Amino acid sequence: MVIERLDCGVCVVRTWTGEDVPALAAVASDWGIARYMADRFPHPYTLDDARYWIGLNTNEHPTHFAIEIDGEVAGGVGYDPLEGEKRHTMHVGYWLAPRFWGRGIMTAACRALCNELFAMNGVVRLEAIVYAPNVGSARVLEKCGFVREGTLRKAAVKGDNIYDVHYYAKVRE
């Protein structure tokens, strides 16, 4: 699936470009984002990190996309296809700069991505994880039709914190 530009009403989901490197590094450096992200999302987020990430996602088949608001990079949304017996499943992830929180932007971007993923041949299930204190992210998933399927207690370490991890899924009806 290639998303070049997807208008979500309150934002645009689009492919990353090399021109996004400085903006990505600037917006992604906020600890408010990184504190609940997997370790592959570095903190601080440097220009080299931005170049690397955008390089991974400017190929023929990108799986992670920029969220743009009024021409400005505000976050990212994407998916990772799972393999083997889970080949019909996509892992979904997202982040948004704190100054854009509470405006329905992430819900719109996540909903649009999920619709695109379910339009792909063979995709039956979408999964996402949320660290327990990140109630805003859990709410985004619930608004997009995901259901919390379980909790792994004390399953993620981030800095000095150990978090429970909630597992969410949405299945094609």
N, C-alpha and C positions, 0 to 999 in steps of 0.2 A: 504494500500500500504506500502510495506517495501522496502526502498532503503538501501541496504547494501553498495554499492559502484557504483557510476555512473561517468564514465569518460567523462568529458566535453571538452576535448582537452587542454584547458589552466588551468584547475583545476579538482578536484575530489569532488563530492558531496557524502558524506558518513554519516553513523550513528555516533552519538556522542558516546564516550566511557568514562569510568571513568578516563582514563589516560589523557583526554583532559582538566581536571579541571584547572591546573595551566596555560596552554596556553590560554584557554578561558578567564580566569580572567585577564590575562595580556593584551591580544589584545582588549578585549571589554571595557576596562577602558578609552579608548580615548574619550574625549568630542566631537571630530569630528564625532564620530558615534552616541553617545547618544543624541546630540542636536536635531536630527530630528526623533528620535525613540519614540514610545509610552512610557508612564510612567512605564509600566511593565518591561522595559529595564532600570535597575538602573544605576545611576552614583554617585560615582565611582562603578565599577563592582568588587565585592569582590570574594574571594575564596568560601565563603558561597553561594553567588549568582550563581556562576558557578556550584557548587555541586547541588544546587536546580534545575537549568535549565537542567542539564544533567540527573539528576534523573527523571525529567518529560519525557525525550525523549530517555530513554533507555529501554522502555517497549516493549511489543509485537507489538504495532502499533504506532511507533513514527511519529510525523508530522513535526518535525523540525530537520535539518541536518547540519552537519559541512561542510564548504567549506575548502578544503585543497589544498595548493600549495606547491609543492616540499616537501611533508611530514610535512608541518607546518599548523596549524590552522590559517586561514586568515579571516574567517567570518562565517555567517550562512544564511540559506535559509529554508523556511518552509511554511506551510499552516495551516489554521484553518478551519475545515468544519463548514458551517453555518447550521442552523436548521429551522424547521417549513417550511413555504412556500419558504424559500431560501435553502432548503436541497440539491439542485442541484448545489450550489455555494460554492466555496472555496475562502477564503481570503488568499492572498499571501503576504509574507513579507520577507525581506532580509536585510543584512548589511555586510559591508566589511571594513577591516582595511584600513585607509587612504593611507598607503604606497603601497597598491595594486590598488588604483583607476586609471582609465584611461587606462587600459590594456585589456578591454573586458571581464574580469573575471566574473563580476556580470551578465553581459548579457548572457554569456554562461551558468552559473549556473541557472539563472532564466528561460531561454529557456528550459533547460533540465528538470527542475521541472515541468514547464507548460506542456510539452509533456507527462510526466508521469501522471500528474493529468488528462489530457484529455483522457488518456488511461483507466482511471478508469470508471467502469460502472456507469452511471447516472450523471457524471459531465458535465455540460453544460456551466457554467460561472465561470470565475476567476475574482476576484476583488482585488484592491490594492489602498491604499491611499498614498499621498505624500504631505508633508508640502510644501507650495508654494516656499520657497527659495531653496529647495533641487532639483535643476534643473538636477543634475546628476542622481538622482534616477528616475525622470520623464523620462529622456532620455533612461534609461535601459528599462523601461516598453514599451516605444514607439518602441524601437528596437525589442522587443519581441512580437509586434503585439497588444499591449493594446491601447485602445482609451480613451482619456479623455472625460468623460461623464458629468462632472459638477464640480463646485467649491462651497464649503460651506465657506462663508466669515467669517473670524474671528472665526473659529470653534475649534481651538486647542491652549491651553496654554502650553508653555514650558519655564520654568524659568520665566524671565521677558518679554518674547515675546508672542504675540498672532498672530497666523498664519492662513491664508486661507488654506483650505485643498482641494486638487484636488482628485477627484475620477476617477479611471481608471478601465476599464474592458476589458476582452477578452472573446469572446464567441466561442463555438465550431461551426464550419461551417457545 
